[in-house]
Amino acid sequence: MGTGHLISTYGYWAVFAFVAAESLGVPIPGETALIAAGAYAGETHRLSPGLIFLVAALAAVAGNLAGYGIGYKGGFALVARFGPKVHLDERKLKVGRYVLDRQGGKVVFFGRFVSVLRTYVAFLAGTLRMEWHKFVIASVAAAAVWAAAYTALAFEAAKALKRLSGTFDLLIAALAIIVVVAVVLVTRRQVKGLEDKAEAAYPGPLVH
């Protein structure tokens, strides 16, 4: 059962479920559901773009807060158990803590627009004890901008996106590959320096 079918069948409930689950840390296509809902509203007018925006923004904030809470309460235990399987050790957690302590608001805000970060940033922010008020402010601001932008774009461009869907998908795929390669190359150059800075900032084991 595809995302579009779920949107046409369950409407706002499907949008809320997809977006909230992805923001919580479940790797499902929340952004795709939002775009599908906006496009469906533009084509059929059976959903209100205003309500889609409101539902998606609330779901994003709710999911992020839940993800932060899970990370805060049990993040270290989960990382200790499963982290080694994905090469996530304490040295890398210190890098995350170092970045969040200095640029946490920006990471949470812009992470809303990046698929992998959108899924896991709340859990990591809680695990690494990012300041609560900064996390909430950034989450609310990001959710509002993200939901408004994608709902409006999908609603207004529904017919054009449908006609160009094949070309659009190919362009997105090519762009994604380029971005991933660039990020990997830059990360490999920068991570060693960040690890050294993080170790100097947080000597010894992180406080759980």
C-alpha positions as CSV (number, residue, x, y, z in Angstrom):
1,M,0.0,0.0,0.0
2,G,1.7,3.2,-1.2
3,T,2.0,6.5,0.6
4,G,-0.4,8.2,-1.9
5,H,-3.1,5.6,-1.3
6,L,-2.8,6.0,2.5
7,I,-3.0,9.8,2.1
8,S,-6.1,9.6,0.0
9,T,-7.7,7.0,2.4
10,Y,-6.8,8.4,5.8
11,G,-6.0,12.1,5.0
12,Y,-4.6,14.1,7.9
13,W,-4.2,11.1,10.2
14,A,-1.8,9.6,7.7
15,V,0.2,12.8,7.5
16,F,0.4,13.0,11.2
17,A,1.4,9.4,11.6
18,F,4.2,9.5,8.9
19,V,5.7,12.8,10.0
20,A,5.5,12.1,13.8
21,A,7.1,8.6,13.4
22,E,9.9,9.9,11.2
23,S,10.6,12.7,13.6
24,L,10.6,10.2,16.5
25,G,13.4,8.2,14.8
26,V,11.5,5.6,12.7
27,P,13.0,5.6,9.1
28,I,9.8,6.1,7.2
29,P,9.1,8.7,4.5
30,G,7.5,11.5,6.5
31,E,8.5,14.1,4.0
32,T,7.2,12.1,1.1
33,A,3.8,11.9,2.9
34,L,3.7,15.6,3.3
35,I,4.5,16.2,-0.3
36,A,1.9,13.6,-1.4
37,A,-0.7,15.3,0.8
38,G,0.0,18.7,-0.6
39,A,-0.1,17.4,-4.2
40,Y,-3.3,15.5,-3.4
41,A,-4.9,18.7,-2.0
42,G,-3.8,20.6,-5.1
43,E,-5.3,18.0,-7.5
44,T,-8.5,17.1,-5.7
45,H,-9.1,19.9,-3.1
46,R,-10.3,17.2,-0.7
47,L,-7.7,18.3,1.9
48,S,-7.0,21.8,3.1
49,P,-3.4,23.0,2.6
50,G,-3.7,25.0,5.8
51,L,-4.7,22.0,7.8
52,I,-2.0,19.9,6.2
53,F,0.6,22.5,7.3
54,L,-0.8,22.6,10.8
55,V,-1.0,18.8,11.2
56,A,2.5,18.3,9.8
57,A,4.1,21.0,12.0
58,L,2.4,19.6,15.1
59,A,3.4,16.1,14.2
60,A,7.0,17.1,13.6
61,V,7.3,18.9,17.0
62,A,5.5,16.0,18.8
63,G,7.8,13.4,17.2
64,N,10.9,15.5,17.9
65,L,10.0,15.9,21.6
66,A,9.3,12.2,22.0
67,G,12.6,11.4,20.3
68,Y,14.5,13.8,22.5
69,G,12.8,12.2,25.6
70,I,13.7,8.7,24.5
71,G,17.3,9.7,23.8
72,Y,17.5,11.6,27.2
73,K,16.2,8.7,29.2
74,G,17.7,5.7,27.4
75,G,19.9,6.9,24.6
76,F,23.2,5.8,26.1
77,A,22.0,2.3,26.8
78,L,20.8,1.9,23.2
79,V,24.0,3.3,21.8
80,A,26.1,1.1,24.1
81,R,24.2,-2.0,22.8
82,F,23.8,-1.2,19.1
83,G,26.4,1.6,18.5
84,P,29.3,-0.7,17.7
85,K,27.2,-2.3,14.9
86,V,27.1,1.0,13.1
87,H,30.6,2.2,14.2
88,L,29.2,4.6,16.7
89,D,31.5,4.7,19.7
90,E,32.0,7.2,22.5
91,R,34.7,9.2,20.6
92,K,32.1,9.9,17.9
93,L,29.5,10.7,20.5
94,K,31.9,13.3,21.9
95,V,32.1,14.9,18.4
96,G,28.3,15.1,18.4
97,R,28.2,16.6,21.8
98,Y,30.9,19.1,20.8
99,V,28.9,20.2,17.7
100,L,25.5,20.3,19.5
101,D,27.0,22.4,22.4
102,R,28.2,25.0,19.9
103,Q,25.8,24.8,17.0
104,G,22.9,22.8,18.3
105,G,20.1,25.2,17.2
106,K,21.4,25.3,13.6
107,V,21.9,21.5,13.5
108,V,18.3,20.9,14.7
109,F,16.8,23.6,12.4
110,F,18.6,22.6,9.2
111,G,18.5,18.9,10.1
112,R,14.7,19.1,9.5
113,F,15.5,19.5,5.8
114,V,18.0,16.6,5.5
115,S,16.5,13.1,5.5
116,V,18.9,11.2,7.8
117,L,19.3,14.1,10.3
118,R,15.5,14.6,10.3
119,T,15.1,11.1,11.5
120,Y,17.7,10.9,14.2
121,V,18.6,14.4,15.3
122,A,16.0,14.5,18.1
123,F,17.2,11.2,19.6
124,L,20.8,12.2,19.4
125,A,20.1,15.6,20.9
126,G,18.5,13.9,23.9
127,T,21.2,11.3,24.2
128,L,23.9,14.0,24.1
129,R,22.0,16.3,26.5
130,M,21.4,19.3,24.3
131,E,19.9,22.1,26.2
132,W,16.1,21.6,26.3
133,H,15.0,25.1,25.6
134,K,17.3,25.5,22.6
135,F,16.1,22.2,21.2
136,V,12.4,23.1,21.6
137,I,12.9,26.6,20.0
138,A,14.8,25.1,17.0
139,S,12.4,22.3,16.6
140,V,9.3,24.5,16.5
141,A,10.9,27.0,14.1
142,A,12.1,24.2,11.8
143,A,8.8,22.4,11.8
144,A,6.8,25.5,10.9
145,V,9.1,26.5,8.0
146,W,9.5,22.9,6.7
147,A,5.8,22.1,6.8
148,A,4.8,25.5,5.3
149,A,7.4,25.3,2.5
150,Y,6.7,21.7,1.4
151,T,2.9,22.0,1.7
152,A,2.8,25.2,-0.4
153,L,5.2,23.9,-3.0
154,A,3.5,20.6,-3.5
155,F,0.0,22.2,-3.5
156,E,0.9,24.9,-6.1
157,A,3.0,22.6,-8.3
158,A,0.9,19.4,-8.1
159,K,0.1,19.1,-11.8
160,A,3.6,20.1,-12.9
161,L,5.2,17.6,-10.5
162,K,2.9,14.9,-11.8
163,R,3.9,15.6,-15.4
164,L,7.6,15.8,-14.6
165,S,7.7,13.1,-11.9
166,G,10.1,10.8,-13.8
167,T,12.6,13.5,-14.7
168,F,12.2,15.1,-11.2
169,D,13.0,11.7,-9.6
170,L,16.1,11.3,-11.7
171,L,17.4,14.8,-11.0
172,I,16.8,14.3,-7.2
173,A,18.6,10.9,-7.3
174,A,21.6,12.4,-9.1
175,L,21.8,15.4,-6.8
176,A,21.5,13.1,-3.8
177,I,24.5,11.0,-5.0
178,I,26.6,14.1,-5.5
179,V,25.7,15.5,-2.1
180,V,26.4,12.2,-0.4
181,V,29.9,11.8,-2.0
182,A,30.7,15.4,-1.2
183,V,29.7,15.0,2.4
184,V,31.7,11.8,2.8
185,L,34.8,13.4,1.4
186,V,34.5,16.5,3.6
187,T,33.6,14.5,6.7
188,R,36.7,12.3,6.3
189,R,38.9,15.4,6.2
190,Q,37.2,17.1,9.2
191,V,36.3,14.3,11.6
192,K,39.8,13.7,12.9
193,G,40.2,17.3,13.9
194,L,36.7,17.4,15.5
195,E,37.5,14.2,17.4
196,D,40.6,15.8,18.9
197,K,38.8,19.0,19.8
198,A,35.9,17.0,21.4
199,E,38.3,14.8,23.4
200,A,40.0,17.9,24.7
201,A,36.6,19.5,25.6
202,Y,35.2,16.4,27.3
203,P,38.1,14.3,28.7
204,G,37.2,11.0,30.1
205,P,33.8,9.2,29.7
206,L,30.7,11.2,28.9
207,V,28.2,11.7,31.7
208,H,25.2,9.5,31.1
